[in-house]
Structures are given as C-alpha cells and as structure tokens.
C-alpha cells in the first residue's frame, strides 16, 4: 500500500528541516586594516576614536596593529607591552613638548596582502607639541603614512603598499572581495552577532515548513474520515 498523501507531505517537510539544520554557517568575512589601541598598565584597549581625534597626554602609549578581523571584538592587539618607561627611556623630557610612546605591529604573514611581507614590530618615542594628536605623533616617527580619501589610516611606514580596509574571504587571507564602507571604520563594520548557530530567520522558516506539513496531515485525515 502506498503512503498516505499526508504522511508523504510530512516526510518532505521533515527533510527540508534537516537540510536547513545540516547546512553549516557561512564563514564570516573580515577586513584587513590598521587598528588603533590605547595602552595602560593593564594592557591594551581598543580606541573608541581615530588617531587624528585622540590627543594623548604626556606619558601615554598608543598602539597600531595590522590584521584581519571581523569587528573590534576579535581584532588582534599589538604584541608588545605598553611600557612607556621602556619605550621612551632614551628620549628625555623637554620643556614645551610631550612624549608619546608608540607600538607599531604590522601583524603576521597570514594577515599580509598577497605578495607582501610584514616588517618586524617596533616601538618609538615621539616628542611632539603639547596639543599634538596620536596621528601627528605617529607621523613624527613612522613616515610615510598613507590615508584614504575619508581619512582612514591605510599604511604605516609604507606598509602595506596598497589597499585600505578591504574585505577578505572568511579564511582571513584570501583575495580582497570588496571595499569596506567608507563611512565607518572596518573594525566597527559587521559588529552584529557572528555566532555559529542558525539565525532567527532560519528558525522562522523551519516553523513555517513544519506548520505546512502538519496542516497536510490534518487535511488528509479529514478526507479519510
């Protein structure tokens, strides 16, 4: 005896549910860019403003790290300790200036654009005017700098030679796919949840499929009744 139409419909619905659940989540894309950090005795904190807006006090430590990350939550920190006394030990204080310690970390080979090799991480002590920004302190010790048309920091000491906040494939070091939004830092782009489970929309779709299957079974039983 063949299966009842309602039972067949329910099996089809269950198969669709299993197919949706079995599909793995797509790899999240990341952005390749220089992130900006502020140092303290407890480590590094992701800066909430760009280096051109931050005007650090004398004795501050600012960090720059080149890497691929999806958002500020998973962005790689500079791999050097934010130690002002050590970095500026050979740069004496001078009246009418302030000293800013800088940690410049070009990242790893895995984060480098195709065909480029990251230079070694380094530190520097910038002695600048009292009202200088973090960007001006960086320019004093790490030229040439390269910026995009919307003032995004693209390169420090010429690295990387090209590109600026480009989107890369989910493996973190693929071919650039698209440009990051010009109105926002790449670190803030895509800051919505990136968990590995199905989205709410998937569960809504599953519920709709199940309801259709149940309705088909009920209708088939009424026809037999």
N, C-alpha and C positions, 0 to 999 in steps of 0.2 A: 504493500500500500504506500502511495506517495505521501510525502509530508503535507500537513495542512498548510494552506497559504499563510496563516498567522504565524505558525512555527518558523516557516522559511523567512518571513519578514523579520522575526525576532533574531534569528541567526545572522541575518545580514546586518542588522543594527549592532549586534554584539561584535561582529567582525570589524565594523567601522570604528567602534570604540577602541578595540585592541590596537588597530592600526594607528590611531591618533596617539595613544599612550606609548606605543612602542617606538614612535619616531623620536630620535634624540634631538635635544635642543641645538639650534644653530650656534656655532661659535661666535662669540661677541667680537665685534671689530674694535680695534684700538686706534690710538692716534700717536704719531711719533713727534715728540716735541720736547723743548726745554721747559721743565717745571721749575718753579721758584719756591724756595723754602726759607724759613726764618729759624735760626739756631738759638738754643738756650742751654742751660746746664742739664736739662732733662732730655735733650736730643733735638730732633727736627720737627717743625710744624709747617704744614702746607700753608703758604701765604694766601690770604684772602684778597689781596690786591696785587696788581702787577708791579714789577720793579721800578717803573717810572713814577709810580704814585707813592711808594714807600720811601720815607725819609728817615733812615735809621739813626739812632743816637751813636755818639762815640762809644766804641767798645762792642758794637753789635756784630753778629756773624750772620751773613747771608749765604744761602746755598743755591746752586743751579745743577740740575740733573737732567741729562738727556736719556729718554727711554720711550718705550711703547706702553701705553696704559689706556684703559677704558675710561677712567674718571679719576678724580682726586683720591678716592678711597683706595685704589690699588696702584697709585703712582709710586714709582721707586724713589726712595730717599737718597740723598748724597751718601756715599760710602766712607766719608771722612768724618771724624768727630768735630763738632762745632766748638773748637777751643781757641778763643780769642788770644789768650796769653801766649800760646804756642805759635799761632799763625803770625801775629804781629810782634813777636819778640825782637826782631831786628829792625823794626820801624819805630823809632822813638816818637813820642808825642811832640807836637809843635803848636805853639800859640796860633789861634785863628784858623785851625783845621780840626778835623776829626778823623779817626782811624776806623775803617770798616774791614773786618776780616771776611774773605770770600773763599768759598769752597766750590770748585768747578769740576764737576764729574761728568765727562762725556759718555758714560754708560758702557755697555758691553757690546761685543761683536754681534750678538743676537739682535740687538736693537738698532744697529747701524744700517743706514740705507745701503742698497746694493752697490757693491764696488767701493765702499768706503771703510776705513779702519779708524775706530775712535782713538784719539790721543789719550795719553795717560791722565788720570785725575791729578789735579794740582790745587794748591792753595796760594793766596796772595793777600797782601795787606795794602789796601788803598788809603792814601792820605788825601782827603778832599775837603772842600769848603764845608762849613757847618750846616748849610742848607742843602747839600747835595742829596740826590736820590740814590737808591740802590743801583739803578741803571747807570747813573753817572759814575758811581764807584766802580762798577764792572767795566765801564768803558775806559777807566783810567789804567786798568791793568790787563785787559783781555781783548784788545782790538786785534783784528777787525770784527765788529759786531754787524749782524745783518738783521733787519726788521722787515716785516711785511707792510703793505700799504695801510693796514689797520693797526699798526704798532705792535704786532705780536713779535716776540723775540724768536728769530729763526736760526741764528748761528752765533756761536761764541768762538773767538779766535779762528774764524773761518770754517768752523765745523758745525753742521755738515755743509758741504759745498753748495748744495741745492735743496729745495723742498722746504716746507714750512707747515707744520701741524697737519700733515697729510694722513688720511685714513689708510690703514693697512689691514691685511687679511687677519682672520682670527688666530692664526698661529703666531702672530706678533712680529713676524719679519718677512712678510710677503711683499708683493709688488703694490705700491700705492694704488688705492682704488678711487679715492675722491678727496676733495679738499674739505677740511674741517670748516664749520660755519664761521664766517668772518666776524660775526657779531659776538662771539664768545670764545673764551679760552678752550682748547681741546680738552683740558682736564675737567671742565665742567660739562662738556658735551656727553650725553648719554648717561647722566648720573642717576637715571631711574634704575629700579631694581634690575639686577642681572643674575638672579638665581637660576639654578639649573632645572627647576620644575616647569611644568606646563603653565601657561599664562591663564588669567581668568577667562579670556575669550575662548580658549580651548575647552575649558570645563563647561561653559555655556553651550558650546557646540555639542559636546558629549551628551549633556542633558536633553537637548533637542532631539538627538538621534534616538536616545532611549525612549523618550515620550512617543515618538513616531512608531517605534517597534511595539510598545505596549498597546497603543491605540489599534494597531493592525491585528494584534492577538484578540483584543476585546471584540473587534468588529467580526472577526472570523467565528468566534464562539456564538455571537448573536445570530449569525446566518445559519449555524448548525442547530440552534435552539428551536 
